């Protein structure tokens, strides 16, 4: 990404304020032990990351701004994107210059892409049986970050009964983009990635105009740094943390997963100033992300956490036996939140103490380790595991999504 030095760093960027704190030093030392390498971050890189918090998706945002400039353009914005994906940009009647520029970027492979590594990374992603629950629970880590919590609260994405529905739509994206061949032209993963890109541009446009959005403090909603964080949260973070549950990825596996998500990010308008190329770089990214914004507990933090967990509570219409089962499941899910987020983040959510339930995920270690050991020894076992996991994810989506498809549609009205 060619960054302009005129882009101001938002006040919420915390790196330079906390880099010498005891907390930062302890985190760096711990990650360096795992990485077996020094994880120094240059001032230039840290500055670029701060500016990325005030940078959106130039091509996607330009297209949506141009399309929404007239009612007629707004009405055909989504249709033109879908037609360009399905048939080609040349099939769109009188495409705007902004749409042409957008699809020129989408249809041009970056020079760094390695398609074998993209497919390898997608296969690694599919190995993790616990991955979607991990994503759902590890989201709580972001509820204490105002740049994440505020957009979620304003759009109502995780309030009322919409929490699980939004999660399932995101599960559709994860599934679509990690099927074999998913990122090739005409494939479902490519379509979903570009649809989410236009959705983000629509949300960005709406939130920037909202009177309560303080750009000087928060930067741009769904910014480049935040989207980079999402790519890491889909690759480096689970690749390392789920080792605690018995998974056995190699460094090459995790690097391939990062590479896969880099290409998904390319289609979604993520163009970071720097992207990890090695296992050590992955830990450096983890440190930089953790240092970029200090947690701030707001009213939204607890509301987002409680609204997400409310989906597991028993319903008034449940029978007595169902209510007992639901309460046990609720406690189990609290345990997962505590396990994946740690005590400090969990305390910010205001959720009840899960007690011994926080150790529940560790029961998966033995079966996962055995399955992973068999996969590494016998290729046919690996192929079978891959097919079973793919089938299970599709079955989950068919059961919870209307027609099995996600709408990826923005909200018409903000929640407040």
C-alpha positions in Angstrom: 0.0 0.0 0.0 1.4 3.4 -1.0 0.5 5.5 2.0 0.2 9.2 2.0 2.1 10.9 4.9 -0.8 13.3 5.0 -3.0 10.6 6.6 -3.1 11.4 10.3 -2.8 8.7 12.9 -5.9 8.3 15.0 -5.8 9.1 18.7 -6.8 5.5 19.5 -3.6 4.1 18.1 -1.8 3.1 21.3 1.5 1.6 20.1 3.8 4.5 20.8 2.2 5.2 24.2 2.5 1.7 25.5 5.5 0.1 23.7 7.7 0.6 26.8 5.2 -0.5 29.4 5.7 -3.6 31.6 2.7 -5.2 29.8 4.1 -4.7 26.4 7.5 -6.0 27.4 6.0 -9.1 29.0 3.9 -9.8 25.9 6.9 -9.3 23.6 9.1 -11.7 25.6 6.4 -14.3 25.7 5.8 -14.2 21.9 9.6 -14.2 21.3 9.9 -17.4 23.2 7.3 -19.0 20.9 8.8 -17.5 17.8 12.4 -18.3 18.9 13.3 -14.9 17.4 13.4 -11.2 18.2 10.2 -9.5 17.2 11.4 -5.9 16.9 9.0 -3.5 15.1 10.5 -0.5 13.3 9.2 3.0 13.9 8.4 3.1 10.2 6.2 0.0 10.3 4.4 1.1 13.5 3.7 4.5 11.9 2.4 2.8 8.8 0.1 0.6 10.9 -1.2 3.7 12.7 -2.0 5.4 9.4 -3.7 2.2 8.3 -6.3 2.8 11.0 -7.3 5.9 9.2 -7.4 4.3 5.7 -10.3 2.5 4.1 -10.6 0.6 0.7 -9.8 3.3 -1.9 -11.3 1.4 -4.9 -14.3 -0.1 -3.2 -15.2 3.1 -1.4 -14.8 5.1 -4.6 -17.2 2.8 -6.4 -19.9 2.9 -3.7 -19.6 6.6 -3.4 -20.1 7.0 -7.1 -22.9 4.5 -7.2 -24.8 6.1 -4.3 -24.5 9.6 -5.8 -27.8 8.9 -7.6 -30.9 6.7 -6.8 -30.5 4.9 -10.1 -26.8 4.1 -9.4 -27.6 3.0 -5.9 -30.2 0.6 -7.1 -27.9 -1.1 -9.5 -24.7 -1.1 -7.4 -25.0 -4.6 -6.1 -26.4 -6.0 -9.4 -23.5 -4.6 -11.4 -21.0 -6.2 -9.1 -22.8 -9.6 -9.3 -23.0 -9.4 -13.1 -19.3 -8.5 -13.4 -18.4 -11.5 -11.1 -20.7 -13.9 -12.9 -20.2 -13.0 -16.6 -17.4 -10.4 -16.7 -17.1 -6.6 -16.4 -17.4 -6.3 -20.2 -21.0 -7.5 -19.9 -22.1 -4.6 -17.6 -23.9 -1.9 -19.6 -22.3 1.5 -19.2 -20.1 0.6 -16.2 -18.9 3.5 -14.1 -15.1 4.2 -14.3 -15.0 3.3 -10.6 -16.5 -0.1 -11.2 -14.0 -0.7 -14.1 -11.1 0.2 -11.8 -12.4 -2.0 -9.0 -12.6 -5.1 -11.3 -9.3 -4.4 -12.9 -7.8 -4.8 -9.4 -9.9 -7.9 -8.6 -9.1 -9.6 -12.0 -5.4 -9.0 -11.8 -3.4 -11.5 -9.8 -0.8 -9.8 -7.6 2.7 -10.8 -8.4 3.2 -12.4 -5.0 0.4 -14.9 -5.2 1.3 -18.6 -5.2 -1.7 -20.7 -6.1 -0.4 -23.9 -4.6 0.2 -22.1 -1.3 -3.4 -20.6 -1.5 -4.8 -24.1 -1.8 -2.5 -25.5 0.9 -3.6 -22.8 3.2 -7.3 -23.4 2.6 -6.8 -27.1 3.3 -5.1 -26.3 6.6 -8.0 -24.0 7.5 -10.4 -26.9 6.9 -8.6 -29.2 9.4 -9.7 -27.3 12.5 -12.9 -28.9 13.7 -13.3 -26.2 16.4 -12.5 -23.3 14.2 -15.9 -21.7 13.9 -16.7 -21.8 17.6 -13.2 -20.5 18.2 -13.9 -17.5 15.9 -17.2 -16.8 17.6 -15.8 -16.9 21.1 -12.5 -15.1 20.3 -14.5 -12.2 18.9 -15.0 -11.1 22.5 -11.4 -10.0 22.4 -12.4 -7.2 20.1 -15.4 -6.1 22.1 -13.0 -4.1 24.3 -11.7 -2.2 21.2 -13.8 0.9 20.5 -12.9 0.8 16.8 -14.5 -2.6 16.6 -17.3 -2.4 19.2 -18.7 0.9 18.0 -19.4 -0.2 14.4 -21.0 -3.4 15.7 -23.1 -1.5 18.1 -24.2 1.2 15.6 -25.1 -1.3 12.9 -26.9 -3.5 15.4 -24.8 -6.5 14.1 -24.7 -8.2 17.5 -27.8 -7.0 19.3 -31.2 -8.5 19.9 -31.7 -11.7 17.9 -29.3 -10.8 15.1 -26.0 -12.1 16.8 -26.2 -15.7 15.7 -27.5 -14.8 12.2 -24.6 -12.5 11.6 -22.2 -15.1 12.8 -23.7 -17.7 10.5 -23.4 -15.3 7.5 -19.7 -14.9 8.3 -19.4 -18.7 8.6 -20.7 -18.8 5.0 -17.9 -16.5 4.0 -15.3 -18.7 5.8 -16.7 -21.8 4.1 -17.0 -20.3 0.6 -13.5 -18.9 0.6 -11.8 -22.1 1.9 -13.3 -24.8 -0.4 -10.9 -26.3 -3.0 -10.5 -23.8 -5.9 -12.8 -21.3 -4.1 -10.8 -18.2 -5.0 -10.6 -18.8 -8.8 -12.7 -16.7 -11.2 -16.4 -17.7 -11.1 -16.0 -19.6 -7.8 -18.3 -19.0 -4.8 -15.4 -17.9 -2.5 -14.4 -15.1 -4.9 -18.1 -14.0 -5.1 -18.5 -13.9 -1.3 -15.3 -12.0 -0.7 -16.2 -9.3 -3.2 -19.7 -9.0 -1.8 -18.4 -8.5 1.7 -16.0 -5.9 0.3 -18.9 -3.9 -1.1 -20.8 -4.4 2.1 -17.9 -3.0 4.1 -17.8 0.1 1.8 -21.5 0.7 2.3 -21.1 0.4 6.1 -18.0 2.6 6.0 -19.9 5.3 4.1 -22.8 5.2 6.5 -20.8 5.3 9.7 -18.4 8.1 8.6 -21.5 10.3 8.1 -22.9 9.4 11.6 -22.6 12.3 14.2 -21.2 10.0 16.9 -18.3 8.7 14.8 -15.2 10.6 15.8 -12.7 10.1 13.0 -9.9 12.0 14.7 -10.1 9.5 17.6 -11.2 6.3 15.9 -10.0 6.7 12.3 -12.0 5.0 9.5 -14.5 2.3 10.3 -13.5 -1.2 9.1 -10.0 0.2 8.3 -7.0 -1.4 6.8 -5.4 -2.2 10.1 -8.6 -3.8 11.4 -9.0 -5.8 8.2 -5.4 -6.9 8.5 -6.2 -8.0 12.1 -9.0 -10.1 10.6 -6.7 -11.9 8.2 -4.3 -12.7 11.1 -7.3 -13.8 13.2 -8.2 -16.3 10.4 -4.7 -17.7 10.1 -1.8 -17.0 12.5 -3.9 -16.7 15.7 -5.9 -19.9 15.4 -2.9 -21.7 13.9 -1.0 -21.1 17.1 -3.7 -21.1 19.8 -5.4 -24.3 18.7 -2.2 -26.2 19.3 -3.5 -26.2 22.9 -6.3 -28.4 21.7 -4.1 -31.0 20.1 -3.7 -29.7 16.5 -0.3 -30.1 14.9 0.3 -27.6 12.2 3.8 -27.0 10.9 5.3 -23.5 10.4 4.8 -24.1 6.7 1.1 -24.9 7.3 0.5 -21.6 9.1 2.5 -19.6 6.6 0.3 -21.1 3.8 -2.8 -20.3 5.8 -1.6 -16.7 6.1 -0.9 -16.6 2.3 -4.4 -17.9 1.6 -6.0 -15.2 3.6 -3.7 -12.6 2.1 -5.3 -13.4 -1.3 -8.8 -13.4 0.2 -7.9 -10.0 1.6 -6.6 -8.8 -1.8 -10.1 -9.4 -3.2 -11.7 -7.7 -0.1 -9.6 -4.5 -0.6 -7.0 -5.2 2.1 -3.7 -3.9 1.0 -1.4 -3.7 4.1 1.8 -1.8 4.2 3.5 -5.1 5.4 2.4 -8.7 5.4 4.0 -11.7 7.2 6.1 -14.0 5.1 7.3 -16.4 7.8 6.3 -18.0 11.1 8.4 -15.4 12.9 6.7 -12.6 11.0 3.4 -14.1 12.1 4.3 -13.6 15.7 5.5 -10.1 14.9 2.1 -9.3 13.4 0.5 -10.7 16.5 2.5 -8.4 18.7 1.8 -5.3 16.5 -1.9 -6.0 16.4 -2.0 -6.4 20.2 -0.2 -3.2 20.7 -2.2 -1.1 18.2 -5.1 -0.3 20.5 -5.6 -0.3 24.2 -8.8 -1.9 25.5 -11.5 0.5 26.6 -14.4 -0.9 28.5 -17.6 0.9 27.4 -21.3 0.2 27.7 -21.1 -1.5 24.2 -18.5 -4.0 25.5 -20.9 -5.7 27.9 -23.9 -5.3 25.6 -22.2 -7.0 22.7 -20.9 -9.9 24.9 -24.3 -10.5 26.6 -26.2 -10.3 23.3 -24.0 -12.9 21.8 -24.3 -15.2 24.8 -28.1 -14.8 24.9 -28.5 -17.2 22.0 -27.5 -20.0 24.4 -29.9 -19.2 27.2 -33.0 -21.3 27.6 -36.2 -19.9 25.9 -39.5 -19.3 27.8 -41.1 -21.9 25.6 -38.6 -24.6 26.4 -39.7 -27.6 28.5 -38.1 -28.2 31.9 -35.6 -30.7 30.5 -34.7 -28.5 27.6 -34.1 -25.6 30.0 -31.7 -27.7 32.1 -29.8 -28.7 29.0 -29.7 -25.1 27.7 -28.3 -23.9 31.1 -25.6 -26.5 31.0 -24.7 -25.5 27.4 -24.7 -21.9 28.4 -22.2 -22.6 31.1 -20.1 -24.7 28.7 -20.1 -21.8 26.2 -19.0 -19.4 29.0 -16.1 -21.7 29.6 -15.1 -21.5 25.9 -15.2 -17.7 26.1 -13.0 -17.7 29.2 -10.5 -20.3 27.7 -10.1 -18.5 24.4 -9.9 -14.9 25.7 -8.1 -15.1 29.1 -9.1 -13.6 32.4 -8.5 -9.9 31.7 -10.6 -9.9 28.5 -13.3 -12.1 30.1 -13.6 -9.7 33.1 -14.4 -6.8 30.7 -17.4 -8.6 29.3 -19.2 -8.6 32.6 -20.3 -12.2 32.1 -20.6 -14.6 35.1 -17.7 -16.6 36.3 -17.6 -19.9 34.4 -15.8 -21.8 37.1 -14.3 -25.1 36.1 -16.1 -24.9 32.8 -13.2 -22.9 31.5 -11.2 -26.1 31.2 -13.8 -27.8 29.1 -12.1 -27.2 25.7 -9.0 -29.2 26.9 -11.1 -32.4 26.7 -10.7 -32.1 22.9 -6.9 -32.4 23.1 -6.6 -36.2 23.1 -9.0 -36.9 20.2 -7.7 -34.0 18.1 -4.0 -35.1 18.7 -4.9 -38.7 17.7 -6.7 -37.6 14.6 -3.8 -35.2 13.7 -1.2 -37.9 14.2 -3.1 -40.2 11.9 -3.5 -37.5 9.3 0.2 -36.8 9.2 1.0 -40.5 8.8 -1.6 -41.6 6.4 -2.6 -39.4 3.4 -5.9 -41.3 3.0 -6.9 -40.3 6.5 -6.1 -36.7 5.8 -8.4 -36.8 2.7 -11.2 -38.4 4.7 -10.9 -35.8 7.5 -11.0 -33.0 4.9 -14.2 -34.4 3.3 -16.0 -35.0 6.6 -15.2 -31.4 7.8 -16.3 -29.9 4.5 -19.6 -31.9 4.7 -20.2 -30.9 8.3 -19.8 -27.2 7.6 -22.1 -27.3 4.6 -24.7 -29.1 6.7 -24.4 -26.5 9.5 -25.0 -23.7 6.9 -28.0 -25.4 5.4 -29.5 -25.9 8.8 -29.1 -22.2 9.9 -29.1 -20.1 6.8 -32.2 -19.6 4.7 -31.5 -21.6 1.6 -28.0 -22.1 2.8 -27.0 -18.7 1.3 -25.9 -15.4 3.0 -27.3 -12.1 1.9 -24.3 -10.0 2.9 -26.7 -7.0 3.0 -26.1 -3.8 5.0 -28.6 -2.6 7.6 -31.1 0.0 6.3 -31.1 2.0 9.5 -28.4 2.2 12.1 -29.3 1.0 15.6 -28.9 4.5 17.1 
